[in-house]
Protein backbone atom coordinates (compact mmCIF):
# COMPACT_ATOMS: atom_id res chain seq x y z
CA UNK A 1 0.00 0.00 0.00
CA UNK A 2 1.36 3.49 -0.81
CA UNK A 3 1.96 5.68 2.20
CA UNK A 4 0.80 8.80 0.35
CA UNK A 5 -1.43 9.34 -2.70
CA UNK A 6 -1.53 12.62 -4.64
CA UNK A 7 -4.31 13.10 -7.19
CA UNK A 8 -3.38 15.82 -9.69
CA UNK A 9 -6.38 16.46 -11.99
CA UNK A 10 -5.24 19.64 -13.65
CA UNK A 11 -6.63 22.07 -14.47
CA UNK A 12 -6.12 22.27 -18.24
CA UNK A 13 -3.75 24.96 -19.54
CA UNK A 14 -2.03 25.45 -16.18
CA UNK A 15 1.33 23.84 -16.93
CA UNK A 16 0.12 20.26 -16.48
CA UNK A 17 1.93 18.99 -19.58
CA UNK A 18 5.18 20.42 -18.27
CA UNK A 19 4.56 18.88 -14.84
CA UNK A 20 4.02 15.47 -16.41
CA UNK A 21 7.09 15.90 -18.62
CA UNK A 22 9.20 16.61 -15.53
CA UNK A 23 7.84 13.50 -13.83
CA UNK A 24 8.59 11.37 -16.91
CA UNK A 25 12.07 12.81 -17.36
CA UNK A 26 12.98 11.96 -13.77
CA UNK A 27 11.12 8.65 -13.52
CA UNK A 28 14.22 6.55 -12.77
CA UNK A 29 15.41 8.96 -10.08
CA UNK A 30 11.95 9.09 -8.52
CA UNK A 31 11.23 5.36 -8.71
CA UNK A 32 12.45 4.41 -5.18
CA UNK A 33 10.17 7.08 -3.74
CA UNK A 34 7.32 7.69 -6.20
CA UNK A 35 5.05 5.56 -8.39
CA UNK A 36 3.51 7.37 -11.37
CA UNK A 37 0.32 6.94 -13.35
CA UNK A 38 0.03 9.55 -16.09
CA UNK A 39 -2.61 10.30 -18.70
CA UNK A 40 -1.40 7.82 -21.32
CA UNK A 41 -1.81 5.04 -18.72
CA UNK A 42 -5.49 5.80 -17.98
CA UNK A 43 -7.14 6.38 -21.36
CA UNK A 44 -10.33 4.44 -20.59
CA UNK A 45 -10.75 6.25 -17.28
CA UNK A 46 -10.25 9.68 -18.86
CA UNK A 47 -12.79 8.86 -21.57
CA UNK A 48 -15.32 8.11 -18.84
CA UNK A 49 -14.45 11.28 -16.89
CA UNK A 50 -14.94 13.36 -20.02
CA UNK A 51 -18.23 11.58 -20.58
CA UNK A 52 -19.47 12.46 -17.12
CA UNK A 53 -18.55 16.13 -17.57
CA UNK A 54 -20.67 16.10 -20.73
CA UNK A 55 -23.70 14.09 -19.65
CA UNK A 56 -23.81 14.47 -15.82
CA UNK A 57 -25.90 11.33 -15.35
CA UNK A 58 -25.53 8.56 -12.74
CA UNK A 59 -24.55 5.92 -15.29
CA UNK A 60 -21.54 7.82 -16.64
CA UNK A 61 -20.47 8.69 -13.08
CA UNK A 62 -20.59 5.00 -12.19
CA UNK A 63 -18.60 4.20 -15.33
CA UNK A 64 -15.90 6.67 -14.25
CA UNK A 65 -15.86 5.13 -10.77
CA UNK A 66 -15.62 1.59 -12.19
CA UNK A 67 -12.70 2.52 -14.44
CA UNK A 68 -10.93 4.33 -11.62
CA UNK A 69 -11.27 1.20 -9.48
CA UNK A 70 -9.90 -0.86 -12.39
CA UNK A 71 -6.86 1.43 -12.50
CA UNK A 72 -6.30 0.84 -8.80
CA UNK A 73 -6.74 -2.91 -9.24
CA UNK A 74 -3.85 -2.95 -11.72
CA UNK A 75 -1.39 -1.13 -9.45
CA UNK A 76 1.62 -3.09 -8.17
CA UNK A 77 2.58 -3.15 -4.53
CA UNK A 78 4.31 0.07 -3.61
CA UNK A 79 4.99 0.03 0.13
CA UNK A 80 6.31 3.29 1.60
CA UNK A 81 6.16 5.09 -1.75
CA UNK A 82 4.04 8.03 -2.90
CA UNK A 83 1.57 7.36 -5.70
CA UNK A 84 0.95 10.27 -8.10
CA UNK A 85 -2.05 10.12 -10.44
CA UNK A 86 -1.68 13.04 -12.86
CA UNK A 87 -4.00 13.82 -15.79
CA UNK A 88 -5.99 17.00 -16.34
CA UNK A 89 -8.97 15.16 -17.78
CA UNK A 90 -9.61 13.53 -14.41
CA UNK A 91 -11.56 16.79 -13.94
CA UNK A 92 -13.50 16.20 -17.18
CA UNK A 93 -13.42 18.08 -20.47
CA UNK A 94 -11.87 21.52 -20.66
CA UNK A 95 -14.74 24.06 -20.58
CA UNK A 96 -15.42 26.18 -23.62
CA UNK A 97 -17.01 23.92 -26.18
CA UNK A 98 -20.78 24.05 -26.68
CA UNK A 99 -22.78 23.71 -23.48
CA UNK A 100 -19.80 22.74 -21.30
CA UNK A 101 -19.41 26.08 -19.57
CA UNK A 102 -17.39 25.34 -16.45
CA UNK A 103 -15.68 22.79 -14.21
CA UNK A 104 -18.78 22.00 -12.15
CA UNK A 105 -18.35 18.27 -12.89
CA UNK A 106 -14.90 18.27 -11.26
CA UNK A 107 -16.05 18.26 -7.60
CA UNK A 108 -18.27 15.23 -8.25
CA UNK A 109 -15.59 13.33 -10.14
CA UNK A 110 -12.89 14.06 -7.57
CA UNK A 111 -15.14 13.15 -4.65
CA UNK A 112 -15.86 9.84 -6.40
CA UNK A 113 -12.16 9.16 -6.97
CA UNK A 114 -10.97 10.15 -3.49
CA UNK A 115 -13.61 7.99 -1.84
CA UNK A 116 -12.46 5.06 -3.97
CA UNK A 117 -8.90 5.71 -2.82
CA UNK A 118 -9.98 5.81 0.82
CA UNK A 119 -11.83 2.50 0.51
CA UNK A 120 -8.86 0.84 -1.17
CA UNK A 121 -6.07 2.40 0.91
CA UNK A 122 -7.57 3.26 4.31
CA UNK A 123 -4.23 4.03 5.98
CA UNK A 124 -2.68 6.08 3.18
CA UNK A 125 -2.39 9.86 3.33
CA UNK A 126 -4.57 11.11 0.46
CA UNK A 127 -4.48 14.61 -0.99
CA UNK A 128 -5.39 16.52 -4.14
CA UNK A 129 -3.14 19.03 -5.89
CA UNK A 130 -4.69 21.50 -8.35
CA UNK A 131 -2.66 23.78 -10.60
CA UNK A 132 -4.43 27.06 -11.42
CA UNK A 133 -3.71 30.22 -13.42
CA UNK A 134 -4.56 33.89 -13.72
CA UNK A 135 -8.10 34.04 -15.18
CA UNK A 136 -7.28 36.29 -18.15
CA UNK A 137 -4.26 34.19 -19.11
CA UNK A 138 -6.22 30.97 -18.70
CA UNK A 139 -9.16 31.96 -20.85
CA UNK A 140 -6.93 33.13 -23.69
CA UNK A 141 -4.93 29.91 -23.53
CA UNK A 142 -8.10 27.80 -23.42
CA UNK A 143 -9.56 29.67 -26.37
CA UNK A 144 -6.56 29.16 -28.61
CA UNK A 145 -6.34 25.49 -27.58
CA UNK A 146 -9.93 25.05 -28.75
CA UNK A 147 -9.09 26.84 -32.00
CA UNK A 148 -6.18 24.45 -32.57
CA UNK A 149 -7.89 21.22 -31.49
CA UNK A 150 -11.57 21.70 -32.39
CA UNK A 151 -13.87 23.49 -34.82
CA UNK A 152 -14.00 26.72 -32.75
CA UNK A 153 -15.14 29.73 -34.81
CA UNK A 154 -15.93 32.26 -32.08
CA UNK A 155 -13.65 35.26 -31.66
CA UNK A 156 -11.76 35.67 -28.39
CA UNK A 157 -14.01 38.42 -27.05
CA UNK A 158 -17.17 36.35 -27.57
CA UNK A 159 -15.55 33.28 -26.10
CA UNK A 160 -14.40 35.26 -23.06
CA UNK A 161 -17.85 36.72 -22.46
CA UNK A 162 -19.50 33.32 -22.74
CA UNK A 163 -17.08 31.26 -20.66
CA UNK A 164 -15.54 33.77 -18.23
CA UNK A 165 -16.84 31.99 -15.07
CA UNK A 166 -14.78 28.90 -15.99
CA UNK A 167 -11.58 30.94 -15.74
CA UNK A 168 -11.83 31.52 -11.98
CA UNK A 169 -9.89 28.37 -11.16
CA UNK A 170 -9.01 29.43 -7.61
CA UNK A 171 -12.72 29.54 -6.77
CA UNK A 172 -13.22 26.13 -8.38
CA UNK A 173 -10.35 24.82 -6.24
CA UNK A 174 -12.01 26.20 -3.11
CA UNK A 175 -15.32 24.57 -4.08
CA UNK A 176 -13.53 21.25 -4.53
CA UNK A 177 -11.76 21.65 -1.17
CA UNK A 178 -15.08 22.14 0.61
CA UNK A 179 -16.47 18.97 -0.91
CA UNK A 180 -13.61 16.51 -0.62
CA UNK A 181 -12.81 14.41 2.46
CA UNK A 182 -9.07 15.09 2.13
CA UNK A 183 -6.66 18.05 1.94
CA UNK A 184 -6.68 20.04 -1.30
CA UNK A 185 -3.63 22.12 -2.27
CA UNK A 186 -3.37 24.52 -5.19
CA UNK A 187 -0.87 26.94 -6.73
CA UNK A 188 -1.00 29.34 -9.66
CA UNK A 189 1.21 28.78 -12.67
CA UNK A 190 2.47 32.36 -12.46
CA UNK A 191 3.85 31.69 -8.97
CA UNK A 192 5.76 28.60 -10.14
CA UNK A 193 7.69 29.75 -13.18
CA UNK A 194 10.83 30.75 -11.27
CA UNK A 195 10.80 27.83 -8.83
CA UNK A 196 13.65 25.27 -9.09
CA UNK A 197 11.52 22.64 -10.83
CA UNK A 198 9.06 25.03 -12.45
CA UNK A 199 5.35 24.17 -12.22
CA UNK A 200 6.21 20.68 -10.92
CA UNK A 201 7.70 22.15 -7.73
CA UNK A 202 4.53 22.39 -5.57
CA UNK A 203 3.50 18.86 -6.50
CA UNK A 204 6.93 17.42 -5.75
CA UNK A 205 7.07 19.34 -2.46
CA UNK A 206 4.05 17.32 -1.34
CA UNK A 207 6.02 14.10 -1.89
CA UNK A 208 8.51 14.88 0.92
CA UNK A 209 11.41 13.71 -1.22
CA UNK A 210 14.96 13.62 0.15
CA UNK A 211 16.84 16.84 -0.63
CA UNK A 212 19.51 14.92 -2.54
CA UNK A 213 16.85 13.56 -4.92
CA UNK A 214 15.40 17.00 -5.58
CA UNK A 215 18.90 18.36 -6.20
CA UNK A 216 19.50 15.81 -8.98
CA UNK A 217 16.23 16.37 -10.82
CA UNK A 218 16.24 18.02 -14.24
CA UNK A 219 13.61 20.18 -15.90
CA UNK A 220 12.80 19.45 -19.57
CA UNK A 221 11.74 22.29 -21.90
CA UNK A 222 8.14 23.52 -21.43
CA UNK A 223 5.55 21.46 -23.28
CA UNK A 224 2.36 22.33 -25.18
CA UNK A 225 3.18 26.01 -25.41
CA UNK A 226 0.96 28.33 -27.41
CA UNK A 227 1.61 28.41 -31.16
CA UNK A 228 2.67 31.66 -32.90
CA UNK A 229 -0.14 34.20 -33.29
CA UNK A 230 -0.05 34.09 -37.11
CA UNK A 231 -0.45 30.32 -37.15
CA UNK A 232 -3.30 30.42 -34.62
CA UNK A 233 -5.12 33.01 -36.72
CA UNK A 234 -4.67 30.80 -39.79
CA UNK A 235 -6.14 27.84 -37.89
CA UNK A 236 -9.12 29.99 -36.85
CA UNK A 237 -9.59 31.06 -40.47
CA UNK A 238 -9.58 27.39 -41.52
CA UNK A 239 -12.24 26.60 -38.92
CA UNK A 240 -14.42 29.36 -40.31
CA UNK A 241 -13.80 28.60 -43.98
CA UNK A 242 -14.61 24.91 -43.55
CA UNK A 243 -17.24 25.13 -40.80
CA UNK A 244 -19.52 22.67 -42.62
CA UNK A 245 -16.87 20.29 -43.96
CA UNK A 246 -14.97 18.48 -41.15
CA UNK A 247 -12.67 16.59 -43.51
CA UNK A 248 -11.66 19.72 -45.44
CA UNK A 249 -11.08 21.50 -42.14
CA UNK A 250 -8.89 18.68 -40.87
CA UNK A 251 -6.81 18.68 -44.06
CA UNK A 252 -6.38 22.44 -44.04
CA UNK A 253 -5.32 22.56 -40.41
CA UNK A 254 -2.97 19.59 -40.77
CA UNK A 255 -1.30 21.30 -43.74
CA UNK A 256 -0.85 24.51 -41.73
CA UNK A 257 0.70 22.66 -38.79
CA UNK A 258 2.98 20.62 -41.05
CA UNK A 259 4.11 23.72 -42.90
CA UNK A 260 4.95 25.32 -39.56
CA UNK A 261 6.77 22.18 -38.41
CA UNK A 262 4.48 21.59 -35.42
CA UNK A 263 2.41 18.62 -36.60
N, C-alpha and C positions, 0 to 999 in steps of 0.2 A: 504494500500500500504506500502511495506517495505521502510524504509528511506535509506537503503544501501543494495546493492546486491553484493556479492563476488562470482565470478565464479572461481572454483579451478579445472582445468582440468588436473592435473598431473604436471609433466610427470610420466610415469611408472618408477618404481624402484628408486624413489627419496624420499622414506619415506611416500608415500601417504597413505598406509594402516595404518601406525602408527598415522598419522594425523587424519584419520577417526575414529580410535579406541579411540583417545583422545576426539573427539567430542561426540562420542556415550557414553563414560564413564561419561561425564559431562553434558549429555543432560538435566537433571532436573535442574541443577544449571544454565545452559545457557538459559533455556526456556524463562524467562522474557525478554531476550535481543536478542536472536538469534533463528531463525527458520532454521532447517536443512533439506536438501534433499541429501541423500547419494546414493551410486551406487545401492544398493539393491532396492531403490525406483524408479529407472529410467531404468529398464531393456530394455524396448522397445526402448527408446531413444538411449541407448548405442549400441544396436544392429544396429540401423540405422547409428549411427556415425561410427561404425566399417565398415559398408557397404560402406559408402562414402569414407573412407580412402582406401578401396580396389578398388572400381570401378571408382571413380572420375567423375561421370556423373551427369547431372542436376537432373535426377529423384531421385537418392539416396540422393542428397543434399536437395531436397525439402521434401523428407520423413523425414530426420533428423530435418528439420525446423518444419514440421507439428507435430512431436512427442515432440519437445521441447515446442511448443506452447500448446500442450495438457498437458504437465507437469505444465505449468504456469496456465492453466485453472483450474487445480485441487487444486491449493494452497488456503489455508484459508486466511482470512484477518489477516494481521500481522502489524498493524500500529505501527510505531516507532521502529520496530525491524530490525535487520540485517538478511537477507536471505543468507545462504551459500549453494551453489550447488557444491558438491565435488565428483568427479569421474574421474579417470585418462582416461577412455575411451571416455570422451567427446572430447578428442583430436584424437580419432580414435584408430586403432590397434597399439600395440607396434611394432616398426620397427624390422626387422630381420628375417622375414619369407618370403621366396620366393621373389617376386618382390617388396614387401613393404620395401623400402630402407631407408625411413626417415619420418620425421613428417611434410612433406609439405602439407598434408591435414589439419593440425591443424589451420593455419591462416584462411582458408576458413570456417571451422566449427565454430570457435570462433567468427568470424565476423558475421556469420549467427545468432548465439545465442545472441550475445550482441545487435544486431539490434532488435531482437525480444524483448529483455528485455526493450530496450529504447521505443519501440512502446507501450508496455504494461504498463510500469512504467515510464512515462516521467519525473517525478520529483525526482525519486530515484537517489542516488549516485551509479553508477555502476563501478565496477573495476574487474580486473582479477588478480589472484595470481597464479604464476607458481613456483613449486618446481623443482630445477635442481640438478646437481651432477657433480663431477669431471668426465671428459670424460672416462678416463681409468677405473675408478670404475664402471661407468654406463655400459659400454659395456660388462664388465665381468659379472655384475649382470644380464643384459638382456640376455646374452648368456645362462647362467645356468638356467634362468627362462624358456627359450625356450626348453632347454634339458628336464627339469622337465615336462613341460606342453604340449609339442608338439612332433613331430617325428624328431627333430633336430639330424642330424648325423655329421655335420661339426665339425672340431676341433676349439678351441678358436682362434688360429692364423688366420685361414681362415675366420672365422666369423668376426673377427676384421678388417681384410683387406677389406672385402666386405662391411661392414656396418659402418665403422668408421665415416663418415659424420653425421650419426644420433646421435652420442654421444655428439656433440657440442651443448648441450641444451641451453647454454647461448645465442648463436647466434640465435637459433630458437626463444627464448624468445624475442630477439631484433627484429626479423622479425615480430613476432606477434604484438609487441608494435607499430611498424610503421604502421600496417594495421588497428588496431582496433580504434574505435572512443571513447575510454575510457582509463583511466590509467591502465597500466600493471606493476605489481610488481613481482619480483622474488628473490629467495634466494637459495643458495646451501645447500644441506643436510649437508655437512661437517661443515658449519658455524653454524648449528642449534643444533648439538648434545649436547652441554653443556648449552644450553639455559634452562630457568626454565621449560618450557613445551615442550622441545625437538623440533622436526620438526614442531609441531603445533604452535609454538610461533609466527612466522611472520604472519601467517594467522590470529591468534587471535588478534594480535596487530592492524590489520586493522579494527577490530570490535569496537574499542574504548570502551572496557568493563570497568566497574568500577573496581578500584584496589582491592576492597574487594572480587569481584567475581574471579578475576584472582588468588588471594591469596588462595582461597579455592579449586581450581581445582587440580585434581590428574592426574598423568600420568600412564597409563597402561603399561605393558611390551611391548617392540617392537614387531610388527607383521610382518609376511611374511619374516622372515630372511632367509638368504641362508642356505641350508642344508649342512651337513658335506661333505667334499671333497670326501670321499670314497663312500658315497651314490650317489652323483652326477655322479661320474665316472661310477658307476654301472647302473644308469639310462641311461647314454649315451651308454654304452655297449648294453643295452636292445634295445635302438632305432636302433642301427646298426645291431644287430643280427636278429631283426624282422622287418627290413625295409619294407618288402613286405607283412607283415601280421599284420594289425592294431589290430585285436582282440588279437593275441598272445602278441603283444607289450603292450597292455593295461593290460593284465593279469600279465605279468612279472613286469611291473612297479608298479602296485597296490600291488603285493606281496612284492616287495622291500620296499615300503613306509610303508606297514603294519608291516613288520618285524622290521623296524626302529622306529615304533610307531609314524609316522607322517601322516598317512593316515586319 
